[in-house]
């Protein structure tokens, strides 16, 4: 997520602060996501979902 931010937020000490703020903001959301959730990737904004047959 930090890679998509403007450079003024990710240069030098700003990167550590920005990552900390992002972690504080989103850690609760990430903790509640199911392990088999879809992974958002470039070109796949709705996520790439694992094949349920491969999990079993």
BAKOL-17219 format. One record per residue: residue number from 1; residue in three letters; chain; x, y, z of N, C-alpha, C in turn. Coordinates in nm, 3 decimals. Example, Ala and Ser with C-alpha at 12.3 -4.5 7.8 and 13.67 -1.06 7.14 Angstrom:
BEGIN
+-----+-----+-------+---------+---------+---------+---------+---------+---------+---------+---------+---------+
!   n ! res ! chain !    n.c1 !    n.c2 !    n.c3 !   ca.c1 !   ca.c2 !   ca.c3 !    c.c1 !    c.c2 !    c.c3 !
+-----+-----+-------+---------+---------+---------+---------+---------+---------+---------+---------+---------+
!   1 ! ALA !     A !   1.319 !  -0.569 !   0.780 !   1.230 !  -0.450 !   0.780 !   1.320 !  -0.330 !   0.780 !
!   2 ! SER !     A !   1.285 !  -0.225 !   0.708 !   1.367 !  -0.106 !   0.714 !   1.290 !   0.003 !   0.787 !
+-----+-----+-------+---------+---------+---------+---------+---------+---------+---------+---------+---------+
end
This chain:
BEGIN
+-----+-----+-------+---------+---------+---------+---------+---------+---------+---------+---------+---------+
!   n ! res ! chain !    n.c1 !    n.c2 !    n.c3 !   ca.c1 !   ca.c2 !   ca.c3 !    c.c1 !    c.c2 !    c.c3 !
+-----+-----+-------+---------+---------+---------+---------+---------+---------+---------+---------+---------+
!   1 ! UNK !     A !   0.083 !  -0.118 !   0.000 !   0.000 !   0.000 !   0.000 !   0.088 !   0.125 !   0.000 !
!   2 ! UNK !     A !   0.196 !   0.120 !   0.075 !   0.284 !   0.236 !   0.083 !   0.349 !   0.265 !  -0.052 !
!   3 ! UNK !     A !   0.366 !   0.164 !  -0.135 !   0.428 !   0.183 !  -0.267 !   0.344 !   0.274 !  -0.356 !
!   4 ! UNK !     A !   0.214 !   0.279 !  -0.333 !   0.124 !   0.359 !  -0.417 !   0.112 !   0.504 !  -0.369 !
!   5 ! UNK !     A !   0.171 !   0.537 !  -0.256 !   0.161 !   0.672 !  -0.201 !   0.260 !   0.767 !  -0.269 !
!   6 ! UNK !     A !   0.230 !   0.896 !  -0.268 !   0.324 !   0.994 !  -0.323 !   0.457 !   0.990 !  -0.248 !
!   7 ! UNK !     A !   0.564 !   1.025 !  -0.318 !   0.699 !   1.018 !  -0.261 !   0.713 !   1.097 !  -0.131 !
!   8 ! UNK !     A !   0.640 !   1.207 !  -0.116 !   0.656 !   1.289 !   0.005 !   0.618 !   1.212 !   0.132 !
!   9 ! UNK !     A !   0.540 !   1.105 !   0.118 !   0.502 !   1.024 !   0.234 !   0.594 !   0.903 !   0.255 !
!  10 ! UNK !     A !   0.682 !   0.877 !   0.160 !   0.761 !   0.754 !   0.169 !   0.911 !   0.778 !   0.165 !
!  11 ! UNK !     A !   0.956 !   0.900 !   0.173 !   1.100 !   0.929 !   0.173 !   1.153 !   0.933 !   0.315 !
!  12 ! UNK !     A !   1.268 !   0.871 !   0.336 !   1.337 !   0.878 !   0.465 !   1.251 !   0.832 !   0.581 !
!  13 ! UNK !     A !   1.248 !   0.913 !   0.686 !   1.175 !   0.878 !   0.808 !   1.024 !   0.880 !   0.786 !
!  14 ! UNK !     A !   0.978 !   0.945 !   0.681 !   0.834 !   0.950 !   0.653 !   0.779 !   0.810 !   0.625 !
!  15 ! UNK !     A !   0.859 !   0.724 !   0.562 !   0.814 !   0.590 !   0.529 !   0.780 !   0.511 !   0.655 !
!  16 ! UNK !     A !   0.866 !   0.517 !   0.756 !   0.840 !   0.444 !   0.880 !   0.712 !   0.494 !   0.946 !
!  17 ! UNK !     A !   0.694 !   0.625 !   0.951 !   0.573 !   0.681 !   1.012 !   0.449 !   0.642 !   0.933 !
!  18 ! UNK !     A !   0.459 !   0.652 !   0.799 !   0.345 !   0.619 !   0.713 !   0.307 !   0.472 !   0.729 !
!  19 ! UNK !     A !   0.405 !   0.384 !   0.728 !   0.375 !   0.241 !   0.746 !   0.313 !   0.214 !   0.882 !
!  20 ! UNK !     A !   0.361 !   0.281 !   0.983 !   0.303 !   0.266 !   1.116 !   0.158 !   0.311 !   1.120 !
!  21 ! UNK !     A !   0.129 !   0.424 !   1.056 !  -0.008 !   0.474 !   1.052 !  -0.098 !   0.380 !   0.972 !
!  22 ! UNK !     A !  -0.048 !   0.327 !   0.861 !  -0.127 !   0.232 !   0.783 !  -0.153 !   0.105 !   0.863 !
!  23 ! UNK !     A !  -0.052 !   0.059 !   0.935 !  -0.069 !  -0.061 !   1.017 !  -0.173 !  -0.039 !   1.126 !
!  24 ! UNK !     A !  -0.166 !   0.077 !   1.193 !  -0.265 !   0.108 !   1.297 !  -0.406 !   0.114 !   1.239 !
!  25 ! UNK !     A !  -0.418 !   0.170 !   1.119 !  -0.548 !   0.187 !   1.057 !  -0.608 !   0.056 !   1.010 !
!  26 ! UNK !     A !  -0.526 !  -0.030 !   0.950 !  -0.579 !  -0.147 !   0.882 !  -0.552 !  -0.281 !   0.951 !
!  27 ! UNK !     A !  -0.474 !  -0.286 !   1.057 !  -0.439 !  -0.414 !   1.119 !  -0.562 !  -0.488 !   1.171 !
!  28 ! UNK !     A !  -0.659 !  -0.416 !   1.224 !  -0.781 !  -0.480 !   1.274 !  -0.858 !  -0.546 !   1.159 !
!  29 ! UNK !     A !  -0.863 !  -0.480 !   1.046 !  -0.931 !  -0.537 !   0.928 !  -0.858 !  -0.661 !   0.881 !
!  30 ! UNK !     A !  -0.725 !  -0.653 !   0.868 !  -0.648 !  -0.767 !   0.819 !  -0.657 !  -0.886 !   0.913 !
!  31 ! UNK !     A !  -0.665 !  -0.861 !   1.044 !  -0.675 !  -0.969 !   1.142 !  -0.807 !  -1.046 !   1.130 !
!  32 ! UNK !     A !  -0.911 !  -0.983 !   1.078 !  -1.041 !  -1.048 !   1.072 !  -1.065 !  -1.120 !   0.939 !
!  33 ! UNK !     A !  -0.974 !  -1.106 !   0.844 !  -0.992 !  -1.171 !   0.714 !  -0.964 !  -1.320 !   0.723 !
!  34 ! UNK !     A !  -1.041 !  -1.398 !   0.652 !  -1.023 !  -1.543 !   0.649 !  -0.892 !  -1.577 !   0.578 !
!  35 ! UNK !     A !  -0.822 !  -1.682 !   0.622 !  -0.695 !  -1.720 !   0.559 !  -0.709 !  -1.756 !   0.411 !
!  36 ! UNK !     A !  -0.823 !  -1.803 !   0.369 !  -0.839 !  -1.844 !   0.229 !  -0.901 !  -1.735 !   0.143 !
!  37 ! UNK !     A !  -0.891 !  -1.611 !   0.189 !  -0.950 !  -1.500 !   0.115 !  -0.879 !  -1.477 !  -0.018 !
!  38 ! UNK !     A !  -0.946 !  -1.407 !  -0.107 !  -0.885 !  -1.373 !  -0.234 !  -0.773 !  -1.272 !  -0.216 !
!  39 ! UNK !     A !  -0.671 !  -1.284 !  -0.295 !  -0.559 !  -1.192 !  -0.288 !  -0.572 !  -1.088 !  -0.399 !
!  40 ! UNK !     A !  -0.578 !  -0.961 !  -0.363 !  -0.589 !  -0.853 !  -0.461 !  -0.452 !  -0.835 !  -0.526 !
!  41 ! UNK !     A !  -0.452 !  -0.830 !  -0.657 !  -0.329 !  -0.817 !  -0.733 !  -0.352 !  -0.722 !  -0.850 !
!  42 ! UNK !     A !  -0.245 !  -0.663 !  -0.903 !  -0.263 !  -0.575 !  -1.019 !  -0.338 !  -0.648 !  -1.131 !
!  43 ! UNK !     A !  -0.439 !  -0.584 !  -1.184 !  -0.519 !  -0.645 !  -1.289 !  -0.631 !  -0.733 !  -1.237 !
!  44 ! UNK !     A !  -0.636 !  -0.754 !  -1.105 !  -0.740 !  -0.839 !  -1.043 !  -0.794 !  -0.768 !  -0.918 !
!  45 ! UNK !     A !  -0.865 !  -0.656 !  -0.934 !  -0.910 !  -0.578 !  -0.818 !  -1.011 !  -0.652 !  -0.729 !
!  46 ! UNK !     A !  -1.078 !  -0.752 !  -0.781 !  -1.173 !  -0.827 !  -0.699 !  -1.108 !  -0.946 !  -0.632 !
!  47 ! UNK !     A !  -0.983 !  -0.970 !  -0.659 !  -0.909 !  -1.076 !  -0.593 !  -0.894 !  -1.202 !  -0.675 !
!  48 ! UNK !     A !  -0.789 !  -1.274 !  -0.647 !  -0.764 !  -1.405 !  -0.705 !  -0.792 !  -1.505 !  -0.594 !
!  49 ! UNK !     A !  -0.890 !  -1.589 !  -0.615 !  -0.933 !  -1.681 !  -0.510 !  -0.869 !  -1.817 !  -0.528 !
!  50 ! UNK !     A !  -0.826 !  -1.879 !  -0.420 !  -0.764 !  -2.012 !  -0.430 !  -0.867 !  -2.116 !  -0.473 !
!  51 ! UNK !     A !  -0.821 !  -2.215 !  -0.543 !  -0.907 !  -2.325 !  -0.589 !  -0.943 !  -2.409 !  -0.466 !
!  52 ! UNK !     A !  -1.073 !  -2.421 !  -0.433 !  -1.111 !  -2.497 !  -0.313 !  -1.069 !  -2.643 !  -0.319 !
!  53 ! UNK !     A !  -1.055 !  -2.699 !  -0.438 !  -1.011 !  -2.838 !  -0.452 !  -0.864 !  -2.853 !  -0.412 !
!  54 ! UNK !     A !  -0.786 !  -2.748 !  -0.433 !  -0.644 !  -2.755 !  -0.401 !  -0.621 !  -2.746 !  -0.249 !
!  55 ! UNK !     A !  -0.714 !  -2.687 !  -0.177 !  -0.702 !  -2.671 !  -0.032 !  -0.727 !  -2.803 !   0.040 !
!  56 ! UNK !     A !  -0.818 !  -2.884 !  -0.008 !  -0.855 !  -3.007 !   0.061 !  -0.747 !  -3.111 !   0.052 !
+-----+-----+-------+---------+---------+---------+---------+---------+---------+---------+---------+---------+
end
